Amino acid sequence: MARGPMSTPFVARAAQVARLAEALGRARAGTPSLVLLGADAGVGKTRLVREVAARAAAEGARVVTGHCVDLGEIGLPYLPFAEALGALHALDPDAVRAVVASRPALARLAGDGTVAPPGDDAADRLQLFEGVVEALTGCASAEHPLLLVLEDVHWADASSRDLLRFLVSRLTVQHVLVVVTYRTDDLHRRHPWRPVAAELARHPRTERLPLDPFTDDELRAFATAVAGEPLPDPLLRRVRERAEGNAYFTEELLEAGADGDELPWSLGDVLRTRVEQLEPGPLRLVQLASAAGRRVDEPLLRAAARADGDAALREPGAVDRALRDAVAQHVLVVEDGRIAFRHALLAEAVYTDLLPGELSGVHRAYLRALDADPGVGTAAQRAAHAVRAPDLPVALRASWDAALQAHRVLAPTEELRHLEVVLRLWDAVPDEAAGLPEDRARVLLRAAGAASRSGAPDRAVQLARSALEAPGTPPDELPAVRTALARHLLGVDDVPAALAEATRAVADLPDAPTPERAWALATYARAAVNAGREDEAEQLAARAVEIARAVGAAAAESDAMATLAVAERLDHALSTRLLAEALERAVGADDRATELRIRYNLASAHYDVGDLDRAAAASRAGLDRARALGMAWAPHAVDLHALDATIRYTRGDLSPRVTGPADDDVPEFGAALVAAADLWAAVARGDADVVERARALERWWDRDPLVALLAGGNAVDALTWQGRPAEARALLDRVDAHMRSVWPEMYTGGIRMSALALAAVADEAAARRLAGAPLDDLLADADARLDRAERTAQGRRPRSGGIGPEGRAWLARARAEHARAVGSADPAPWGVTVAEFGYGHAYEQARSRWRWAEALLRAGDRAGASEQAAAALAAADGMGAAPLASAVRDLVRRGRLDVAGVRGGTADVLTAREAEVLALVAQGLSNRQIGERLFISGKTVSVHVSNVLAKLGASGRTEAVTVAHRRGLLTPTP
């Protein structure tokens, strides 16, 4: 009854096969897509994709597969894509060579023998990513569409996940179908694949393909195919109970015990039963294979078997016989030219069954094989086996080599992991460490750089501090270490500490033109501009540029030029020109951290002058570049994420963000800052949990005041919308106190904060007027807050050019909210506010139109009020700003304005206006208060009340409310 995994007839899964066939048909027509195939281990993912691949190949499609391998903390960057490109090269070498010729970086993965030259654009990750897309595209056509299968991506390294995201983002009209498989039962809450899968699933080119366990009918058909005949119902029932519809479990259970009265109870029993049937030679070979994971290259396995020295594999031909026996017993199979276990679970079972001495032995066999012939594996594989052997000297050296390889292909996460292994082993094997080309301080700085690029700035600071404290560091290297530490401190916004380290670095360096001095001065200047010391920063940056040009330090020159541009904000044209020149030099110098800083400053500069289109283009370009460089969550990339969210909101895009902190390996602070920026749109949409989301971010206030400003300010706005103005003012005061403790007292964002506070004051004042309560304290508060906004606007340093269009608009709103708070009937301040927000702030302009319409109505200009209300409502509905749209409709109904699509309600025998009056009577308002609310006189209200009493047969207001409640006529007015 025993069958190989491919000899059992493929049964069931008709719906899944059909959907994949449809997707391939769309790819043939030029509509590419990604299919996410996730299911539990053993359900049949591999069987399904192999069946579809065989059918696709038979119909003329090209099929290539890439596999991921579980090597724990030792990563193999781009492994599945390298395997797939190698297969593509075998299918169409000319097409792959053509792409490599134009994208030399692709040579690192394509396997065509070409070597990418080091130290130039070939090392650029964007070029590598684009090369992969072009290679896939070039090997696909309408006649021969390409099916790319990536298996076990739950084991994919961070760089492969980034490349997959990039590939999907470029799917437009290619004849390509990408299918990725992964195990859902392995995805714990913080598994790095989970957020990537969630992000990819939201892409319009992506579809999920569910693969559930077999139904009873499917299980019966599959069991019959495995056994070669229908099973008795009792046996089939036992199989169903234990396998629970899992294809692999079913097959193993049947082959292990279907002929007896009893089936093995656990999966472990099943797997051990199969392996225990092997002779000593095949068993040892299987144990060796398990140390490499699910799959292993046959040359490497043979080399390990020869190096192992086990008696069962010593005789001539013993390895061949063992391999044949393991395949015949269905433990191992041949997949895409590699040796693989029938299932990953079987590999795991064999490996975990090894005793400690056996574990060490199998890994040492691989080490000996790789030492004898490095060409059969990679440095990362050698490091993985050395760590697990353990062989600490070899592990240190191999990890160092693997880190260099990861750096060359721009895989910072893997580079950091390898370097941290080197650092952990440093003291354990000092002789081997002494043989490395860099001392401990430089290795620590290299690791700090990798941490920063991978989005772990706090870890970068820790590593850089350790470099400063590392024993044996030559004194003449300390200034450079301090400069590096200062730059990493700026990455976590610790400006005072960065200034201190940069000051010490400059002081400790000789006053001579050297690259080290250029970098120290550039870093000092950058810290100074962050501290608000623009004049000093400009002088230092200019000197840094001069020295950098003299000594040919292009990267330091670009960094200093960026600081000059930031210091010069009075002349926007000059500032952006400086930034463009600095960007060109940073790219030429391959200084990726400075490049991202400049890209952020470019987008920010455009935003500051109200050029939202250019700001949006610059932020998108910056984020694309950050992702391509493997630095999606590096310090300035995080700033780009937050700025991009702000720009999209300002332009009226209130949709939830599709990418960002849902990315894999997102640092906590990066996620916090972007989450704070996301609250802009969340408040405008009317998300009910904004205040709670903002409160959860308070622990990050000390890390970056911008989190406090964004999260706190938006929570204040949300509380005001929710009718909680006193809470809003209290929260704002707490946020403002924090901001003034870390930023200058007259920080520009305080103008917006004052306007938000004045909005809450105005709402509270309106409620008190209706209730006839005292207003003196509120009016004094309103005066103080407006004075604060005015002084902040006037207090801007002359060289900054004053406040920009956003600041002017918020100042106008502060004045208008103050007028509303003191009860002014003049609509002019709101007209000014609408005009000021006209630079492109769609949401705030619509909100100001609502208030303008309200003021015009109070002034008796019904036509003007209707015009502004209609414009506000159209904008609010178009953006999906639910609270604002509701507020405008309420104003239209209460004011009986002529706005299309808004009609007053009716209530049985009561007119719409009578129903509104009755609802306000039910709230306890007097005729005067009702008149103020509905923009009519108290006398008119009295007439409506009399009509209501007559129509309801009530003798008084209380009875009328009771009758209306009983008859269901009462519709409360907001």
Stockholm file with secondary structure:
# STOCKHOLM 1.0

chainA/1-974         MARGPMSTPFVARAAQVARLAEALGRARAGTPSLVLLGADAGVGKTRLVREVAARAAAEGARVVTGHCVDLGEIGLPYLPFAEALGALHALDPDAVRAVVASRPALARLAGDGTVAPPGDDAADRLQLFEGVVEALTGCASAEHPLLLVLEDVHWADASSRDLLRFLVSRLTVQHVLVVVTYRTDDLHRRHPWRPVAAELARHPRTERLPLDPFTDDELRAFATAVAGEPLPDPLLRRVRERAEGNAYFTEELLEAGADGDELPWSLGDVLRTRVEQLEPGPLRLVQLASAAGRRVDEPLLRAAARADGDAALREPGAVDRALRDAVAQHVLVVEDGRIAFRHALLAEAVYTDLLPGELSGVHRAYLRALDADPGVGTAAQRAAHAVRAPDLPVALRASWDAALQAHRVLAPTEELRHLEVVLRLWDAVPDEAAGLPEDRARVLLRAAGAASRSGAPDRAVQLARSALEAPGTPPDELPAVRTALARHLLGVDDVPAALAEATRAVADLPDAPTPERAWALATYARAAVNAGREDEAEQLAARAVEIARAVGAAAAESDAMATLAVAERLDHALSTRLLAEALERAVGADDRATELRIRYNLASAHYDVGDLDRAAAASRAGLDRARALGMAWAPHAVDLHALDATIRYTRGDLSPRVTGPADDDVPEFGAALVAAADLWAAVARGDADVVERARALERWWDRDPLVALLAGGNAVDALTWQGRPAEARALLDRVDAHMRSVWPEMYTGGIRMSALALAAVADEAAARRLAGAPLDDLLADADARLDRAERTAQGRRPRSGGIGPEGRAWLARARAEHARAVGSADPAPWGVTVAEFGYGHAYEQARSRWRWAEALLRAGDRAGASEQAAAALAAADGMGAAPLASAVRDLVRRGRLDVAGVRGGTADVLTAREAEVLALVAQGLSNRQIGERLFISGKTVSVHVSNVLAKLGASGRTEAVTVAHRRGLLTPTP
#=GR chainA/1-974 SS CCCCTTTSCCCSCHHHHHHHHHHHHHHHTTCCEEEEEEECTTSSHHHHHHHHHHHHHHTTCEEEEEECCCCTTSCCTTHHHHHHHHHHHHHCHHHHHHHHHHCGGGHHHHCSSCCCCTTSGGGCHHHHHHHHHHHHHHTCCSSSCEEEEEECGGGCCHHHHHHHHHHHHTCSSCSEEEEEEEEGGGCCTTCTHHHHHHHHHTSTTEEECCCCCCCHHHHHHHHHHHHSSCCCHHHHHHHHHHHTTCHHHHHHHHHHHTTSSCCCSSHHHHHHHHHHTSCHHHHHHHHHHHTTCSEEEHHHHHHHHHHHCCGGGTSTTHHHHHHHHHHHTTSEEEETTEEEESSHHHHHHHHHTSCHHHHHHHHHHHHHHHHHCGGGSCHHHHHHHHHHTTCHHHHHHHHHHHHHHHHHTTCHHHHHHHHHHHHHHTTTSHHHHHTSSSCHHHHHHHHHHHHHHTTCHHHHHHHHHHHHHCTTCCGGGHHHHHHHHHHHHHHTTCHHHHHHHHHHHHHHSCSSCCHHHHHHHHHHHHHHHHTTCHHHHHHHHHHHHHHHHHHTCHHHHHHHHHHHHHHCCSSHHHHHHHHHHHHHHHHHTTCHHHHHHHHHHHHHHHHHTTCHHHHHHHHHHHHHHHHHTTCTTSHHHHHHHHHHHHHHHHTTCCSCCSSSTTSTTCCHHHHHHHHHHHHHHHHHHTCTTHHHHHHHTGGGTTTCHHHIIIIIHHHHHHHHHTTCHHHHHHHHHHHHHHHHHHSCTTCTHHHHHHHHHHHHHHHHHHHHHHHTCCCHHHHHHHHHHHHHHHHHHHTSCGGGTSCCHHHHHHHHHHHHHHHHHTTCCCCHHHHHHHHHGGGTCHHHHHHHHHHHHHHHHHTTCHHHHHHHHHHHHHHHHHHTCHHHHHHHHHHHHHHTCCCTTCCCCCBTTBCHHHHHHHHHHHTTCCHHHHHHHHTSCHHHHHHHHHHHHHHHTCSSHHHHHHHHHHHTCCCCCC
#=GC SS_cons         CCCCTTTSCCCSCHHHHHHHHHHHHHHHTTCCEEEEEEECTTSSHHHHHHHHHHHHHHTTCEEEEEECCCCTTSCCTTHHHHHHHHHHHHHCHHHHHHHHHHCGGGHHHHCSSCCCCTTSGGGCHHHHHHHHHHHHHHTCCSSSCEEEEEECGGGCCHHHHHHHHHHHHTCSSCSEEEEEEEEGGGCCTTCTHHHHHHHHHTSTTEEECCCCCCCHHHHHHHHHHHHSSCCCHHHHHHHHHHHTTCHHHHHHHHHHHTTSSCCCSSHHHHHHHHHHTSCHHHHHHHHHHHTTCSEEEHHHHHHHHHHHCCGGGTSTTHHHHHHHHHHHTTSEEEETTEEEESSHHHHHHHHHTSCHHHHHHHHHHHHHHHHHCGGGSCHHHHHHHHHHTTCHHHHHHHHHHHHHHHHHTTCHHHHHHHHHHHHHHTTTSHHHHHTSSSCHHHHHHHHHHHHHHTTCHHHHHHHHHHHHHCTTCCGGGHHHHHHHHHHHHHHTTCHHHHHHHHHHHHHHSCSSCCHHHHHHHHHHHHHHHHTTCHHHHHHHHHHHHHHHHHHTCHHHHHHHHHHHHHHCCSSHHHHHHHHHHHHHHHHHTTCHHHHHHHHHHHHHHHHHTTCHHHHHHHHHHHHHHHHHTTCTTSHHHHHHHHHHHHHHHHTTCCSCCSSSTTSTTCCHHHHHHHHHHHHHHHHHHTCTTHHHHHHHTGGGTTTCHHHIIIIIHHHHHHHHHTTCHHHHHHHHHHHHHHHHHHSCTTCTHHHHHHHHHHHHHHHHHHHHHHHTCCCHHHHHHHHHHHHHHHHHHHTSCGGGTSCCHHHHHHHHHHHHHHHHHTTCCCCHHHHHHHHHGGGTCHHHHHHHHHHHHHHHHHTTCHHHHHHHHHHHHHHHHHHTCHHHHHHHHHHHHHHTCCCTTCCCCCBTTBCHHHHHHHHHHHTTCCHHHHHHHHTSCHHHHHHHHHHHHHHHTCSSHHHHHHHHHHHTCCCCCC
//
